[in-house]
């Protein structure tokens, strides 16, 4: 099965983590790191292997960014999408049983010299993922978004993360789950370093790397509390949050004890961070939004202020929308195999409904069906392939092209068809009886080379393609690959058997994933933590 990741306007890097069925996500993991806008394969200074994106995308332009000298090599190029409403990256090596983590990174870098960062949506397999507004971030900031697709039982096994300590840059390669632990920066907080020679992480079910527990953030006194800024949306969603605590000094005469509170109500028992190991506390089975308060408050017997080493935030999406019906996918794939002009359209043809392919119309109830083909004036040459599997078609408009050969018999087999427009082409021979005798069909066939007609003149030849540019993708100069739809959908079962067990879990925007503020009972001070994810 293919997985389509739909991105509008601009994308910098794409990492796809394919995870075979196993107890843990990290077992038998396969990594694919795509340098968007690049054509070469290389290994960076962090030993990450990158490949160019020519094999995974059919549209867009490769561009060079500005102001990237201080950032990794992978940031030097990007792929921008000035045309089409929707553009997809298609990964053809997945099957339906695998669990997937996708991490997409974006960096504007003033590539177009307009100082105008774009806003666009991300979609995953035809489902809404998130909205990206690059103007909300610093011009030199790389912005990461992650989504995981899995079954409900395994929904929260693959984790993503934020680091509460201040001085670490980024920890990724030391994490078996490939979580990015980004640092935070702020005012009014104290950064502390653990005195422990080593920290045993075996007691934490989700195995945080020992390195992220070497540092922590504390309040200044027991009257102050730490508030976790989660970057959740402004509406309630199911969430899963896990927090990690490790004492930084071996306490003998003093005591550090605090509670995790949700909307000022105690959620956990008193937490006493262990020295040399880690305590993990979960927040689950609740809904929350950006207005929900998550705080760490000292207990009455504590002589030391609250402390946190790291935390992770996940929101859980809705059930995935079923993809376009396999019969329609099969027919559209046949058309794309025959006509190279149609290959730029990838991903699910009908989903999301606001971004269907420009030349199709779809039903909006149940499993989507393609109801209209609007291919007028698309410059199509040659004979029609058999797309009779698309038995929900009501309109087929192919007029003003250069289609030739006999009119295929299968065009008379569509049970729902009301309009068939073949005018202004070069069809020859006679009209099939299945069309000429169909009283319910509006059939247009003027301007062809059929028996008794005056054949129109041949259209002018299209201009030759321009020579390849070193800054543009060379994918359009290669032999056209097979249609991306050929492997993009399994056959759907009947609606009453459809399984909605697939969900998505999304980490909130990791460009500001670790935000903490602190206040006392009289003064509420917001302290913003900015995390720069450097891959």
N, C-alpha and C positions, 0 to 999 in steps of 0.2 A: 504493500500500500504506500502511496505517496503521502507526504505531509506537506500541505501548502501553508507557508507563512506569508501573509499578505501585508505589505508595507507601502505606505503612500509617501511619495516625495523624496525621502532621503534615508539611507541606512548606511552604517559604517561597518560593523562586524556582526557576524552571526555565528553562534556556537550551538550545535545540536548535540545533545547527549542521548544516545540510544541505550536503553537499559533492558537487558534480557530478564525474563521472569525468574525471580530469585527472592530469597528472604530479604536481602538488602539491595538497595538501589545500586550501590557501587560495584556489585559483583558483575563481571562480564560486561562492564560498561565500554561503549565505543564512543570516541569523541570525534566530532567533525567541526573544525574551526575554519570558517569561511571569511576571507578578507574581501569585503564588498568593494567593488571597483578595481580590485587588483586582478592580474592575470597570472602571476607567477606563484609557485609554491616555495615556501621557505620555512625555516625554524628560527624563532625569535630568541632573545636572550633568556627568556624564562622556559626554554625548551618546549614551547608550544608550536606544533606544526600547523601552518596555515596554508590554505589552498585558495586560488583565485575563484571568482564566482561565475565565470563564463558558463560553466556546465549546469548552473542551478537557477538561472534567471534568463528571461527572454526579452527583456526590454530595459530601458534606462541608459544612462550615460555615465561613464567613468570620469571622475573629476579629481583634481588635486585640491587639497585644502590649504588654507593659509594658517600661519602662526602655529605650526605643529612641531617646531624644533625640539621642544622639551617633552614631547609625548612619544610613545612607542611607534615603531615603523608601521604597524598596522593602521595607524590613524592617518597616514599620509594621503590615502585615497579614499573616496567614497563613491557610492552609486546614487545618482539623483534620477528622479522619475518625472520629467516634465510633461509626459503624455500619458494618456489612459487614466481612468478613475481609480484603477486598482492594479497593483503590480505584485507579483508573487515570487518567492523563492520556493522551489519545489525539490524535495528530497525524496528520491525514488527507492531508497534502500530499506524502508520501514515495512514491518508487517503489523497487522492489527493487534497483536498480543504484546507488543513492546510498550514500555513506559518511556516518556520523552520529557526531557528538560530542554527548553530553548532559552538562550540568553542572547538578547539583541542589544547592541551598543550603538550609540548615536553621537556624532560630533559634527557640529555645523562648520566651524573653522572658517566662516566667511568665504566658502569656496566659490561663490558667485559674485563676490565683491559688492554685494548689495547691502550688507549689514542688516539682513532681514531673516532671522531664524524662522524656519517653517513650523507649522502645526499640522499634525496628521494623526491618523488612527493606525493601530496595529490589529491585525486579525490572525487567528490561528485556526486552520481547517474550517474556514468560513464562519467562525465565531468571533465576536468582539472580544478583544484582549484588553486594550487600554488606549488612552489618548496621550499623545506625546506633544508637549508644547515646548519647543526648544528655547523660546524666548524667556522661559522661567529660570533658565540656568545660565551660569557664567559662560562667556564665549569660549573659554578655554577648557570647558568641563566636558568630560566624557560621561554620557548618561546611559545607564544599564537598566534593562527591564527583563524579567524572567517569568516564564510560565511553565508549569509542569502538568502533563496530561497523564492520568492514571485512574485506577478503579478506586471506589470509596475506601476499601480496606487498606489500601496502600497510599492513600492520598497524601499523608504527611510524613512519609519516610524520607523522601528526598528533600533536603532542607537548604535554605538560603539564609544569609546572615548579615548582621551588623555588629560592629565592635564598639564597645563603650569606652575603652581606653583611648588615649589621645595620640601617642607618638608612633604607632605602627603605621606603615604605609598601606600595605595590602598583603593579605595571606591567602593564597589560593592553592598552590601546588602541594602544600602540606596537608590539605584536607582531602580525605578519601571520598567525600561526597561532592567535591569541586565547589564548595561554597566559597563565596568571596566575603572575606571579613574586612570590612572597610573601617577606617578610623573615623573618629569624630573630633571636632574642634569647637571650643566655646570659651566663654568667660564666666567667672564666678564658680567654677568647679575645680576640684583638686585631682590631679592625676597622681596615682600611686603605683609603685612597682612591687611585685611580690618578692619577699625575701626567701621563699622556698627554693631549694636547689632544683627540685623537680615537682611536678604536679601530676597526680594520678587521675587520669580522666576516665578510668574504667567504671566508676560509679555513675557516670552520666550516660543515659541510654543513647543519646544522639551524638556522642563522641566528638565534642569540640576539640580542635587541635590544642595541644598544650600551650602553644605560643600565644593564643588569644587570651589565655587566663593569666599570663604573666603581668598584665596591667589591668588596672581598674579605675573607675571614676567614683569619687565619693562626694557627699555634701560636706560642708564645712563644720557643721555641728548638728546635734540631735534635734534641734528645732526646725531644721530645714529638711525638705523632702526632695527626692528625685522624681521627676516626671518623665516617662518615656514618650517620645513623640513618634508615632507609628506610621505617619503618612498614609493612613487609611482614607478611603473616599469619604465624601460628606454625607453618605447614606449608609445605613446599617448593612453589614455583610457578615457571614459566618467567618470567624477568625480562629487561627491557631498561633499562639505566641509562646515561645520557650525562652527562659531567662537562665543565665549561668552566674554563679556566685562562688568565689574562692577568696578566703582570707589572705591578706597580704603580709601580715605579721603574726607571729605566734603569741597569742594573747594569754597573759597570766593574771594580770591585775585588772584588766578592763574587759568589757563585754560588748560585742556588736550583735545586735538583734533588731530585726525590722520585719515588717509585713508588706506583702504585695497587695495593693488595694485597687479596686476597679470602681470608678465613680465614687471615691472616698469611702467605699465599704470594703472591709477586710476580705480578701479573696483566699489568702493562704494562711497557714499556721505561721508562727514566728520563724523566721529564717535566720539561722546562725551559720555563717559561711565557714566551712572547714578549712584549716590550714593544710596545704599540701595535697588537697583533693578538690572536688567540685560538687556543689549542690545544684541540681537542675529543677526548676519549677515551671510547670506548664499553665497556660491559660487556654482553655478549650471549652467547647460546647456553649459558646456565647456568641452573640452578634455585637458588633461594635462599629464605630465610625470615627471620623476625625474629631468629633465632639466627645468621644469617650475618654475618660481620664484613667491612665495607668500610672500609679505612683508607688514609690517605696518610702515607707514611713517608719521611723524608729519606734520601737516599743518603749514602754515606760521604764523598764529596767535596763535599757541600753545606755552605756556610757560613750559609745562611739556612733558616728552618723552612719546612715545606710550606704551601701556600696553595691556596684554592679560591674561585672567584667564584660558581659556580652549578652545580646538578645537577638532573637529572630522573629520576624512577623510574616504571617501568611494570610491572605484572604482567599476564600473558596468560592469559585464561580458557579454558575448554573450548569445544569446538564447540557452537554454539547448538542447543538442542533444537528439532526440527521442531514447528511449531504444529499446533493441532487441524485435523483433516481438513476440506477445503473444503466437503464435502457437509454436514457438521454446522454449520459456520459459516453457510452459506446458509440452513439451516432455522431456526437460532436468530435470525438477522437477520429472517426473516419473522415470527417470534413477537414480537420486540421492536417491529417496525413496527406490529403490530396492537394490542399491549397496552402502554400507557405505563407500567404498573406494573413492567415488566421493564427499563426503560431505565437504571436505576441500575447495572446490571452491565455492565462494560466490560472490554476487554482479552481475552486469550486465555481461552476458557471452561475449558480443562482444565489449563493450565499456570500456574505450577508445580503439581505434583500435590497439594501440601499446601494449596493455595489455589484449588481449583476453585470455580466459581460455586456458591452455596448450593443451587440447584435443579437441578443436573445431577450425574450420575455419569459417570466416564470410564474407559476402558481405560488401562493403564499401560505397554503394550509398543508399540514402533514409533511410528507416527504416531497420536496420541491420537484415539480415537473416543468420541462421547457415547453412553452405553449406557442412560441413564435420564433421564427428565424428571420431576421431583418438584414439581409445581405445584399441589398440593392447598392450598386455602384461601388463594389469592393474590388474591382479589377480582377475578378476570378477568371482564369483561363482553363480550358480543358473540359473533360466530362465529369458528370456528377458521380460521386461514390454512393454506395448504398447506405442510407441513414434511416432505413425504414423502422429501426428499433424505436425511434422517437414517436411512439404512438399517441402521445398527448398533444401533438402539434395541431394548432388551429389555423395558423398563418405561416405560409412559406413565401417569402418575398425575395426573389433572385433576379429581379429585372435590372437591366442596364449593366450587364457583365459581358463576358465573351465565352460563355459556356457553349459547348458544341456536342456533336454526336446525337444519337436518337434520344428522344425524351424517355427516361427510364420508366418501365412498367410499375416499379415500386411506388411512384408518386401517386398512384391511384389506390394505395392500400391504407392510407391514414384514416382511421375511423372518425376522427374529430375535425378533420380539415374543412375549413370554410372558404379560404382564399389561397389560391396558388397563382403567383405572378411570375411567369417565365418570359415576359416580353423583353424585347431589345437584347437578344442574345444571338446565337448562331446554331440553334438546334436544327437538325435536319430529319428527314423521313416523315413519318405520319404520327398523328396523335393517338396514343393508346386508347382503346375502347373504354377502359376503366375510368378515364378522365372525360372523354367526350360524352358519355352517357350519364355522368353524375349530375343530377339536377340540383343537388344541394350545394354544389361547389361553384364559387365564382372563379373562373379560369381565364387568365389573360395570357395570350401567346403571340400577340402581334410583334412584328419586327424581327422575325426569325428566318431561317432558311428551309422551312417546312415545305412539303409538296404544295404547289400552287402559290407560293409566296415568292416575292422578289428578295433575294438574299442581300442583306445590308453589307456595305463595304467593310473590309477588315479594319479594326481599330489600329491606331498608331502603336508602334512598339514602345514599351516603357523605357525611360532613359536608363543608361547603365548606372550601377551603384557607384557612389563616390569612393575614392581610394581610402583605405583604413587610416584613421588618425591614431597617433601614439597615445593620446589621452582617452580614447574611446574604446569600448569593449570590442574585441574582434570576433565576438560570437556570431554577428550577422554575416561575416565573411566565410564562415564554415558551412559545411553541408548541413542542411536542416536536420536536426535530430528528430526522433519519433515524437509524436504528440505527448505532452506531459500528462494528458488525461488517460493515456492507455493503462497506466498503473495506479491511477489516483483514487479509485473507489472499488471496494468490494461490493458484490451484489447485495442489495438491501433485502432483508426479509419482509414479509407482509407487515403492514403497520401494527397489527395486534400482537406481533411477536417482537416488535422493535425494542431493543434494550437501551435504556437511558442510563446505564451504569457509568458512563464516562463523564468525568467532571474535570474541571481545570482548577489548579491552585496557582495563585499569582502572588509573587512577592511585590510589596509596594515599592515605588520608585527608588531604586538603590542609589541614585545619585544623591539623595538626601536620606539614606536609609537609617542612619543612626543619629537621631535628634533627641536631645535631652534638655529639659529645663529644670530649674531648681527654684524654690521659693520658701520663705518662712511664712508664719501665720499673718504677718502684717504686710509683706511685700512679695509680689509675684513677679519674678524675673524670668523672661524667656531667654534661653540660651540656645542658639541654633548650631547644630553640629553639621558641618558640610563634609561629605565624604567624596574623595576623588578616586574613582575606580580606575586603576591603571593596568587592568588586565592581569 
